[in-house]
C-alpha cells in the first residue's frame, strides 16, 4: 500500500464521480478550499461550539472523500469540544493540522498523476 492510500482512499469518490478523474480533481480542490476555511475557523474559535462545528464539517467532508486520518483527527477535536473539554479539544488542533497537511500533499500527488 502506498503512502497516499494511508491518507486517502481514492476509490471513495467513485460513487459520486463514476471514476471520472476530472470530477474527482474538482471535488478535491473544493474540499481543500472548504477545509482551509474550516481550519481557519477552528484556529480562531473562542468557544467550544464554534470549534465543534468546524471540526464536524471537516469530519463529514473527510469521510465523503475517504480521508480517514483527517476524519479521525477532526472527530477527536469534535468529541472533546462537544463535552466542553476546551483544553483537550484545542490540544487536538495540531494533529488536525498535521493530518490536513498530509492529505493536501497526497492530493497534490494524486491529482498530478
LOVOTOR-530952 format. One record per atom (N, C-alpha, C): atom name; residue number from 1; residue in three letters; x, y, z. Coordinates in steps of 0.001 Angstrom, whole numbers, plus 524288, in hexadecimal, padded with zeros to 5 digits. Layout:
// residues N
+-------+-----+---------+-------+-------+-------+
: atomo : num : residuo :    xx :    yy :    zz :
+-------+-----+---------+-------+-------+-------+
:    CA : NUM :     ALA :     X :     Y :     Z :
...
+-------+-----+---------+-------+-------+-------+
END
This chain:
// residues 113
+-------+-----+---------+-------+-------+-------+
: atomo : num : residuo :    xx :    yy :    zz :
+-------+-----+---------+-------+-------+-------+
:     N :   1 :     UNK : 80351 : 7FB69 : 80000 :
:    CA :   1 :     UNK : 80000 : 80000 : 80000 :
:     C :   1 :     UNK : 80380 : 804D7 : 80000 :
:     N :   2 :     UNK : 80270 : 8088D : 7FC87 :
:    CA :   2 :     UNK : 805B8 : 80D34 : 7FC74 :
:     C :   2 :     UNK : 803EC : 81119 : 80094 :
:     N :   3 :     UNK : 80722 : 81508 : 80178 :
:    CA :   3 :     UNK : 8060C : 818D6 : 80592 :
:     C :   3 :     UNK : 800F1 : 81BB4 : 804AC :
:     N :   4 :     UNK : 7FFC6 : 81D07 : 7FFC4 :
:    CA :   4 :     UNK : 7FAEF : 81FD7 : 7FEAC :
:     C :   4 :     UNK : 7F633 : 81CCC : 80085 :
:     N :   5 :     UNK : 7F63D : 817A2 : 7FFF3 :
:    CA :   5 :     UNK : 7F1C6 : 81485 : 80199 :
:     C :   5 :     UNK : 7F149 : 8145A : 80784 :
:     N :   6 :     UNK : 7F577 : 8157E : 80A53 :
:    CA :   6 :     UNK : 7F510 : 815DE : 81001 :
:     C :   6 :     UNK : 7F252 : 81AE7 : 81196 :
:     N :   7 :     UNK : 7F274 : 81ED0 : 80E2F :
:    CA :   7 :     UNK : 7F04A : 823ED : 80F4C :
:     C :   7 :     UNK : 7EADD : 82482 : 80CE2 :
:     N :   8 :     UNK : 7EA26 : 82233 : 8083E :
:    CA :   8 :     UNK : 7E52C : 8229F : 80574 :
:     C :   8 :     UNK : 7E446 : 81DC5 : 80220 :
:     N :   9 :     UNK : 7DF6B : 81C37 : 801D8 :
:    CA :   9 :     UNK : 7DDEA : 817ED : 7FE65 :
:     C :   9 :     UNK : 7DB50 : 81A5E : 7F99C :
:     N :  10 :     UNK : 7DE16 : 81AA9 : 7F533 :
:    CA :  10 :     UNK : 7DBED : 81D44 : 7F09D :
:     C :  10 :     UNK : 7D702 : 81AA6 : 7EE74 :
:     N :  11 :     UNK : 7D60E : 815E3 : 7EFFF :
:    CA :  11 :     UNK : 7D150 : 8132A : 7EE2B :
:     C :  11 :     UNK : 7CC64 : 81536 : 7F0D0 :
:     N :  12 :     UNK : 7CD05 : 81814 : 7F517 :
:    CA :  12 :     UNK : 7C87C : 81A02 : 7F7FF :
:     C :  12 :     UNK : 7C50C : 81D9B : 7F4B3 :
:     N :  13 :     UNK : 7C761 : 82071 : 7F114 :
:    CA :  13 :     UNK : 7C45B : 8240F : 7EDD5 :
:     C :  13 :     UNK : 7C1C0 : 82179 : 7E92B :
:     N :  14 :     UNK : 7C322 : 81CA2 : 7E817 :
:    CA :  14 :     UNK : 7C101 : 81A06 : 7E377 :
:     C :  14 :     UNK : 7BB12 : 81A06 : 7E348 :
:     N :  15 :     UNK : 7B894 : 81998 : 7E7C4 :
:    CA :  15 :     UNK : 7B2DD : 81982 : 7E7C9 :
:     C :  15 :     UNK : 7B095 : 81ECA : 7E638 :
:     N :  16 :     UNK : 7B398 : 822FA : 7E6DA :
:    CA :  16 :     UNK : 7B1D1 : 82836 : 7E55E :
:     C :  16 :     UNK : 7B38C : 829AF : 7DFD8 :
:     N :  17 :     UNK : 7B808 : 827A2 : 7DE44 :
:    CA :  17 :     UNK : 7BA62 : 82944 : 7D949 :
:     C :  17 :     UNK : 7BA26 : 82524 : 7D50D :
:     N :  18 :     UNK : 7B8C9 : 82055 : 7D680 :
:    CA :  18 :     UNK : 7B8E3 : 81C1C : 7D2AC :
:     C :  18 :     UNK : 7BE61 : 81B0A : 7D0B2 :
:     N :  19 :     UNK : 7C243 : 81C8B : 7D3C3 :
:    CA :  19 :     UNK : 7C7B3 : 81BB0 : 7D238 :
:     C :  19 :     UNK : 7C9EB : 81FFB : 7CEC8 :
:     N :  20 :     UNK : 7C705 : 82422 : 7CDEE :
:    CA :  20 :     UNK : 7C8C4 : 82885 : 7CAAB :
:     C :  20 :     UNK : 7CCFF : 82B92 : 7CD95 :
:     N :  21 :     UNK : 7D1C6 : 82B59 : 7CBA0 :
:    CA :  21 :     UNK : 7D63E : 82DD2 : 7CE30 :
:     C :  21 :     UNK : 7D5AB : 833BF : 7CE68 :
:     N :  22 :     UNK : 7D38A : 8361F : 7CA5B :
:    CA :  22 :     UNK : 7D2E0 : 83BD1 : 7CA60 :
:     C :  22 :     UNK : 7CEFB : 83D7B : 7CE97 :
:     N :  23 :     UNK : 7CABC : 83A90 : 7CF0B :
:    CA :  23 :     UNK : 7C6D9 : 83BC1 : 7D317 :
:     C :  23 :     UNK : 7C948 : 83B22 : 7D87F :
:     N :  24 :     UNK : 7CC6B : 83718 : 7D935 :
:    CA :  24 :     UNK : 7CF05 : 83642 : 7DE40 :
:     C :  24 :     UNK : 7D2A8 : 83ACC : 7DF7A :
:     N :  25 :     UNK : 7D598 : 83CAA : 7DB9E :
:    CA :  25 :     UNK : 7D917 : 8411F : 7DC77 :
:     C :  25 :     UNK : 7D605 : 845F3 : 7DE37 :
:     N :  26 :     UNK : 7D190 : 846D9 : 7DBCF :
:    CA :  26 :     UNK : 7CE51 : 84B4C : 7DD4E :
:     C :  26 :     UNK : 7CC67 : 84AC9 : 7E2EF :
:     N :  27 :     UNK : 7CAB7 : 8461F : 7E44A :
:    CA :  27 :     UNK : 7C8D8 : 84534 : 7E9A7 :
:     C :  27 :     UNK : 7CD48 : 845E5 : 7ED89 :
:     N :  28 :     UNK : 7D1DF : 843C8 : 7EC4A :
:    CA :  28 :     UNK : 7D65B : 84465 : 7EFC6 :
:     C :  28 :     UNK : 7D7C2 : 84A28 : 7F078 :
:     N :  29 :     UNK : 7D7B7 : 84D2C : 7EC42 :
:    CA :  29 :     UNK : 7D908 : 852BA : 7EC90 :
:     C :  29 :     UNK : 7D515 : 8559C : 7F000 :
:     N :  30 :     UNK : 7D01E : 85478 : 7EF47 :
:    CA :  30 :     UNK : 7CC0C : 856F8 : 7F27B :
:     C :  30 :     UNK : 7CC99 : 8554C : 7F82F :
:     N :  31 :     UNK : 7CDC5 : 85049 : 7F905 :
:    CA :  31 :     UNK : 7CE91 : 84E58 : 7FE4F :
:     C :  31 :     UNK : 7D2FE : 85155 : 800FB :
:     N :  32 :     UNK : 7D774 : 851D1 : 7FE55 :
:    CA :  32 :     UNK : 7DBF2 : 85472 : 800AD :
:     C :  32 :     UNK : 7DAA3 : 85A18 : 8020C :
:     N :  33 :     UNK : 7D7F8 : 85CC1 : 7FE90 :
:    CA :  33 :     UNK : 7D67D : 86232 : 7FF95 :
:     C :  33 :     UNK : 7D2EA : 86286 : 80466 :
:     N :  34 :     UNK : 7CEE3 : 85F56 : 80475 :
:    CA :  34 :     UNK : 7CB21 : 85F68 : 808C7 :
:     C :  34 :     UNK : 7CDBC : 85DD4 : 80DE3 :
:     N :  35 :     UNK : 7D115 : 859F4 : 80D9D :
:    CA :  35 :     UNK : 7D3C7 : 85823 : 81254 :
:     C :  35 :     UNK : 7D75A : 85C68 : 8147E :
:     N :  36 :     UNK : 7D9F2 : 85F56 : 8110E :
:    CA :  36 :     UNK : 7DD43 : 8639C : 812DD :
:     C :  36 :     UNK : 7DA0A : 867BA : 815BC :
:     N :  37 :     UNK : 7D562 : 868E0 : 813B8 :
:    CA :  37 :     UNK : 7D1E7 : 86C9E : 81654 :
:     C :  37 :     UNK : 7D055 : 86A7E : 81BAF :
:     N :  38 :     UNK : 7CEEA : 86584 : 81BE4 :
:    CA :  38 :     UNK : 7CD57 : 8632B : 820DB :
:     C :  38 :     UNK : 7D1E1 : 862E9 : 824B7 :
:     N :  39 :     UNK : 7D697 : 861E3 : 822CA :
:    CA :  39 :     UNK : 7DB29 : 861DD : 82640 :
:     C :  39 :     UNK : 7DC31 : 86754 : 8286A :
:     N :  40 :     UNK : 7DB8F : 86B41 : 82527 :
:    CA :  40 :     UNK : 7DC3E : 8709E : 826FC :
:     C :  40 :     UNK : 7D839 : 871E1 : 82B34 :
:     N :  41 :     UNK : 7D370 : 87021 : 82A6A :
:    CA :  41 :     UNK : 7CF5D : 870E2 : 82E58 :
:     C :  41 :     UNK : 7D0D9 : 86E1D : 83368 :
:     N :  42 :     UNK : 7D2C9 : 86952 : 83300 :
:    CA :  42 :     UNK : 7D457 : 86652 : 8379B :
:     C :  42 :     UNK : 7D8C9 : 86911 : 83A81 :
:     N :  43 :     UNK : 7DCA4 : 86AFD : 8378B :
:    CA :  43 :     UNK : 7E10F : 86DB6 : 839F9 :
:     C :  43 :     UNK : 7DF48 : 87288 : 83D03 :
:     N :  44 :     UNK : 7DB7A : 8753D : 83AE8 :
:    CA :  44 :     UNK : 7D9B1 : 87A0F : 83D56 :
:     C :  44 :     UNK : 7D52C : 87961 : 84117 :
:     N :  45 :     UNK : 7D371 : 87498 : 841D7 :
:    CA :  45 :     UNK : 7CEEB : 8739E : 84539 :
:     C :  45 :     UNK : 7CFF8 : 8757E : 84AC0 :
:     N :  46 :     UNK : 7CC0D : 877FA : 84CF1 :
:    CA :  46 :     UNK : 7CC5B : 879C9 : 85259 :
:     C :  46 :     UNK : 7C870 : 876F7 : 855CA :
:     N :  47 :     UNK : 7C544 : 8739A : 8535B :
:    CA :  47 :     UNK : 7C187 : 87081 : 8565F :
:     C :  47 :     UNK : 7C1C6 : 86AD8 : 85485 :
:     N :  48 :     UNK : 7C039 : 86762 : 857F7 :
:    CA :  48 :     UNK : 7C00F : 861D2 : 85694 :
:     C :  48 :     UNK : 7BC23 : 860DC : 8523A :
:     N :  49 :     UNK : 7B7F0 : 863D4 : 85226 :
:    CA :  49 :     UNK : 7B3EC : 86327 : 84E1E :
:     C :  49 :     UNK : 7B615 : 86447 : 848A9 :
:     N :  50 :     UNK : 7B8F5 : 86881 : 8481F :
:    CA :  50 :     UNK : 7BB37 : 869E6 : 84305 :
:     C :  50 :     UNK : 7BF46 : 865D9 : 8416D :
:     N :  51 :     UNK : 7C28A : 8643E : 84518 :
:    CA :  51 :     UNK : 7C67B : 86053 : 84400 :
:     C :  51 :     UNK : 7C3F1 : 85B29 : 8427B :
:     N :  52 :     UNK : 7BFF2 : 859A8 : 84540 :
:    CA :  52 :     UNK : 7BD25 : 854CF : 8442E :
:     C :  52 :     UNK : 7BACD : 854DA : 83EB0 :
:     N :  53 :     UNK : 7B867 : 8592C : 83D46 :
:    CA :  53 :     UNK : 7B5E3 : 85999 : 83823 :
:     C :  53 :     UNK : 7B9EF : 85934 : 833BD :
:     N :  54 :     UNK : 7BE60 : 85BD3 : 83447 :
:    CA :  54 :     UNK : 7C277 : 85B9E : 83048 :
:     C :  54 :     UNK : 7C4A7 : 85613 : 82FCF :
:     N :  55 :     UNK : 7C5B3 : 8539D : 83440 :
:    CA :  55 :     UNK : 7C7BE : 84E42 : 83425 :
:     C :  55 :     UNK : 7C3C7 : 84A86 : 831C5 :
:     N :  56 :     UNK : 7BED3 : 84B59 : 832E2 :
:    CA :  56 :     UNK : 7BABA : 847FD : 830C0 :
:     C :  56 :     UNK : 7BA81 : 84868 : 82AC9 :
:     N :  57 :     UNK : 7BB01 : 84D18 : 828C6 :
:    CA :  57 :     UNK : 7BAF1 : 84DD7 : 82315 :
:     C :  57 :     UNK : 7BF9C : 84B14 : 82091 :
:     N :  58 :     UNK : 7C428 : 84B9B : 822F0 :
:    CA :  58 :     UNK : 7C8D6 : 84902 : 820DF :
:     C :  58 :     UNK : 7C822 : 84320 : 82115 :
:     N :  59 :     UNK : 7C604 : 84139 : 82556 :
:    CA :  59 :     UNK : 7C52E : 83B96 : 825FB :
:     C :  59 :     UNK : 7C19D : 83973 : 821B4 :
:     N :  60 :     UNK : 7BD43 : 83BFA : 820D0 :
:    CA :  60 :     UNK : 7B98C : 83A1D : 81CEC :
:     C :  60 :     UNK : 7BBBC : 83A34 : 8176E :
:     N :  61 :     UNK : 7BE41 : 83E78 : 81602 :
:    CA :  61 :     UNK : 7C076 : 83EE8 : 810C0 :
:     C :  61 :     UNK : 7C4E6 : 83B03 : 80FFC :
:     N :  62 :     UNK : 7C80A : 83A35 : 81404 :
:    CA :  62 :     UNK : 7CC5E : 8367A : 813B0 :
:     C :  62 :     UNK : 7CA58 : 830F5 : 812D7 :
:     N :  63 :     UNK : 7C62A : 82FB5 : 81581 :
:    CA :  63 :     UNK : 7C3D6 : 82A83 : 814DE :
:     C :  63 :     UNK : 7C1FD : 829C0 : 80F3A :
:     N :  64 :     UNK : 7BF94 : 82DC2 : 80D09 :
:    CA :  64 :     UNK : 7BD84 : 82D5E : 807BB :
:     C :  64 :     UNK : 7C1C8 : 82C43 : 803B4 :
:     N :  65 :     UNK : 7C663 : 82E9C : 80472 :
:    CA :  65 :     UNK : 7CA82 : 82DD2 : 8008D :
:     C :  65 :     UNK : 7CE3F : 82961 : 80200 :
:     N :  66 :     UNK : 7CD4B : 826D2 : 80666 :
:    CA :  66 :     UNK : 7D08E : 8225D : 807E3 :
:     C :  66 :     UNK : 7D59B : 823D9 : 80A9A :
:     N :  67 :     UNK : 7D5B3 : 82857 : 80D2D :
:    CA :  67 :     UNK : 7DA5D : 82A2C : 80FFB :
:     C :  67 :     UNK : 7D9C6 : 828D0 : 815C5 :
:     N :  68 :     UNK : 7DA7D : 823D6 : 81701 :
:    CA :  68 :     UNK : 7D95E : 821FF : 81C45 :
:     C :  68 :     UNK : 7DCF3 : 82427 : 82083 :
:     N :  69 :     UNK : 7E20F : 824D7 : 81FAA :
:    CA :  69 :     UNK : 7E536 : 8272C : 823DE :
:     C :  69 :     UNK : 7E371 : 82CBA : 82542 :
:     N :  70 :     UNK : 7E201 : 82FD6 : 82157 :
:    CA :  70 :     UNK : 7E008 : 83511 : 8226F :
:     C :  70 :     UNK : 7DAC4 : 834BC : 82525 :
:     N :  71 :     UNK : 7D78B : 83125 : 82379 :
:    CA :  71 :     UNK : 7D271 : 8305E : 825F6 :
:     C :  71 :     UNK : 7D31C : 82F11 : 82BB9 :
:     N :  72 :     UNK : 7D6BC : 82B8C : 82CE7 :
:    CA :  72 :     UNK : 7D79E : 829F1 : 83252 :
:     C :  72 :     UNK : 7D9AE : 82E74 : 835A7 :
:     N :  73 :     UNK : 7DD2D : 83196 : 83368 :
:    CA :  73 :     UNK : 7DF40 : 83614 : 8364E :
:     C :  73 :     UNK : 7DAED : 83A0F : 8376B :
:     N :  74 :     UNK : 7D788 : 83AEF : 83393 :
:    CA :  74 :     UNK : 7D32E : 83E92 : 8344D :
:     C :  74 :     UNK : 7CF44 : 83C71 : 83844 :
:     N :  75 :     UNK : 7CE67 : 8375A : 83819 :
:    CA :  75 :     UNK : 7CACB : 834EB : 83BCA :
:     C :  75 :     UNK : 7CCB3 : 83596 : 84165 :
:     N :  76 :     UNK : 7D1B9 : 83503 : 84233 :
:    CA :  76 :     UNK : 7D3F5 : 835A0 : 8476C :
:     C :  76 :     UNK : 7D306 : 83B2E : 84979 :
:     N :  77 :     UNK : 7D422 : 83F0F : 84643 :
:    CA :  77 :     UNK : 7D340 : 84482 : 847D2 :
:     C :  77 :     UNK : 7CD71 : 84562 : 848DE :
:     N :  78 :     UNK : 7CA29 : 84379 : 84554 :
:    CA :  78 :     UNK : 7C486 : 84438 : 845ED :
:     C :  78 :     UNK : 7C27E : 841CD : 84B02 :
:     N :  79 :     UNK : 7C412 : 83CF9 : 84C20 :
:    CA :  79 :     UNK : 7C21B : 83A57 : 850D8 :
:     C :  79 :     UNK : 7C384 : 83D5D : 855CC :
:     N :  80 :     UNK : 7C851 : 83F3E : 85611 :
:    CA :  80 :     UNK : 7C9F0 : 84222 : 85AB5 :
:     C :  80 :     UNK : 7C71D : 8475C : 85B0E :
:     N :  81 :     UNK : 7C676 : 849F0 : 856A2 :
:    CA :  81 :     UNK : 7C3A9 : 84EEE : 856A1 :
:     C :  81 :     UNK : 7BDF4 : 84E20 : 8582B :
:     N :  82 :     UNK : 7BB98 : 849E9 : 85652 :
:    CA :  82 :     UNK : 7B629 : 848B4 : 857BC :
:     C :  82 :     UNK : 7B581 : 84806 : 85D98 :
:     N :  83 :     UNK : 7B961 : 8459E : 86006 :
:    CA :  83 :     UNK : 7B92E : 844C9 : 865B0 :
:     C :  83 :     UNK : 7BAAA : 849AD : 868BA :
:     N :  84 :     UNK : 7BC43 : 84DBE : 865E0 :
:    CA :  84 :     UNK : 7BDDA : 8528A : 86880 :
:     C :  84 :     UNK : 7C359 : 85257 : 86AB0 :
:     N :  85 :     UNK : 7C664 : 84E82 : 86908 :
:    CA :  85 :     UNK : 7CBCE : 84DF9 : 86AC4 :
:     C :  85 :     UNK : 7CF41 : 85140 : 86724 :
:     N :  86 :     UNK : 7CF2F : 85653 : 8680B :
:    CA :  86 :     UNK : 7D1BE : 85A15 : 864A7 :
:     C :  86 :     UNK : 7D792 : 85903 : 8640B :
:     N :  87 :     UNK : 7DA54 : 85827 : 86853 :
:    CA :  87 :     UNK : 7DFFC : 85765 : 8680E :
:     C :  87 :     UNK : 7E170 : 852AA : 864C7 :
:     N :  88 :     UNK : 7DEB9 : 84E62 : 86579 :
:    CA :  88 :     UNK : 7DFEF : 849AA : 86281 :
:     C :  88 :     UNK : 7DE6A : 84A59 : 85CC7 :
:     N :  89 :     UNK : 7D9FB : 84CFC : 85BD4 :
:    CA :  89 :     UNK : 7D84F : 84DF4 : 85668 :
:     C :  89 :     UNK : 7DC6A : 8513E : 85398 :
:     N :  90 :     UNK : 7DE25 : 8556A : 8560B :
:    CA :  90 :     UNK : 7E214 : 858D6 : 853AA :
:     C :  90 :     UNK : 7E743 : 855F8 : 8530E :
:     N :  91 :     UNK : 7E880 : 85292 : 856BC :
:    CA :  91 :     UNK : 7ED55 : 84F8B : 85661 :
:     C :  91 :     UNK : 7ED44 : 84BD9 : 851AD :
:     N :  92 :     UNK : 7E8A4 : 84AA4 : 84FA0 :
:    CA :  92 :     UNK : 7E836 : 84749 : 84B09 :
:     C :  92 :     UNK : 7E903 : 84A20 : 845E8 :
:     N :  93 :     UNK : 7E925 : 84F52 : 8460A :
:    CA :  93 :     UNK : 7E9B7 : 85254 : 8412D :
:     C :  93 :     UNK : 7EED5 : 85144 : 83E46 :
:     N :  94 :     UNK : 7F34C : 850CD : 840E3 :
:    CA :  94 :     UNK : 7F810 : 84F96 : 83DF1 :
:     C :  94 :     UNK : 7F7AA : 84A64 : 83AF9 :
:     N :  95 :     UNK : 7F52D : 84683 : 83D41 :
:    CA :  95 :     UNK : 7F467 : 84189 : 83A85 :
:     C :  95 :     UNK : 7F0D4 : 84225 : 835D2 :
:     N :  96 :     UNK : 7ECE3 : 84568 : 8365D :
:    CA :  96 :     UNK : 7E952 : 8468A : 83210 :
:     C :  96 :     UNK : 7EC3E : 84950 : 82DAA :
:     N :  97 :     UNK : 7EF63 : 84D1B : 82F0F :
:    CA :  97 :     UNK : 7F28B : 84FF6 : 82B33 :
:     C :  97 :     UNK : 7F65B : 84C49 : 82870 :
:     N :  98 :     UNK : 7F8D4 : 848E7 : 82B68 :
:    CA :  98 :     UNK : 7FC8E : 8452F : 82921 :
:     C :  98 :     UNK : 7F9D3 : 84187 : 8254B :
:     N :  99 :     UNK : 7F55B : 83F71 : 826D2 :
:    CA :  99 :     UNK : 7F272 : 83BE9 : 8235F :
:     C :  99 :     UNK : 7F0CA : 83EBF : 81E68 :
:     N : 100 :     UNK : 7EF52 : 843B8 : 81EE5 :
:    CA : 100 :     UNK : 7EDDC : 846C2 : 81A45 :
:     C : 100 :     UNK : 7F28B : 84780 : 816A5 :
:     N : 101 :     UNK : 7F710 : 848DF : 818C7 :
:    CA : 101 :     UNK : 7FBBA : 849A0 : 81586 :
:     C : 101 :     UNK : 7FD2B : 8449B : 812A9 :
:     N : 102 :     UNK : 7FCE4 : 84034 : 81563 :
:    CA : 102 :     UNK : 7FE07 : 83B2E : 812D0 :
:     C : 102 :     UNK : 7FA25 : 83A1D : 80E73 :
:     N : 103 :     UNK : 7F537 : 83B30 : 80F6C :
:    CA : 103 :     UNK : 7F139 : 83A5B : 80B76 :
:     C : 103 :     UNK : 7F21C : 83DF2 : 806CE :
:     N : 104 :     UNK : 7F33D : 842D9 : 807D1 :
:    CA : 104 :     UNK : 7F428 : 84693 : 80397 :
:     C : 104 :     UNK : 7F8A7 : 844C8 : 80019 :
:     N : 105 :     UNK : 7FCDA : 842ED : 8027F :
:    CA : 105 :     UNK : 80156 : 840E7 : 7FF8E :
:     C : 105 :     UNK : 7FFC4 : 83C21 : 7FC56 :
:     N : 106 :     UNK : 7FCC6 : 8389C : 7FEB9 :
:    CA : 106 :     UNK : 7FB10 : 833E4 : 7FBF6 :
:     C : 106 :     UNK : 7F781 : 83543 : 7F76A :
:     N : 107 :     UNK : 7F40E : 83912 : 7F82F :
:    CA : 107 :     UNK : 7F079 : 83A99 : 7F3F9 :
:     C : 107 :     UNK : 7F37C : 83D29 : 7EF86 :
:     N : 108 :     UNK : 7F780 : 8402E : 7F0CA :
:    CA : 108 :     UNK : 7FAC5 : 8427A : 7ECB0 :
:     C : 108 :     UNK : 7FD2C : 83E34 : 7E959 :
:     N : 109 :     UNK : 7FF43 : 83A27 : 7EBE2 :
:    CA : 109 :     UNK : 801A4 : 835D1 : 7E907 :
:     C : 109 :     UNK : 7FD8A : 832BB : 7E5FC :
:     N : 110 :     UNK : 7F914 : 831F8 : 7E862 :
:    CA : 110 :     UNK : 7F4ED : 82EE1 : 7E5EE :
:     C : 110 :     UNK : 7F2B9 : 8319D : 7E118 :
:     N : 111 :     UNK : 7F1FC : 836A8 : 7E16F :
:    CA : 111 :     UNK : 7EFA4 : 83982 : 7DD0E :
:     C : 111 :     UNK : 7F396 : 83AB5 : 7D8CF :
:     N : 112 :     UNK : 7F89E : 83A64 : 7DA07 :
:    CA : 112 :     UNK : 7FCA8 : 83B3C : 7D610 :
:     C : 112 :     UNK : 7FD5D : 83669 : 7D2A7 :
:     N : 113 :     UNK : 7FB98 : 831F2 : 7D49F :
:    CA : 113 :     UNK : 7FC5F : 82D00 : 7D1BF :
:     C : 113 :     UNK : 7F8D5 : 82CAF : 7CD00 :
+-------+-----+---------+-------+-------+-------+
END
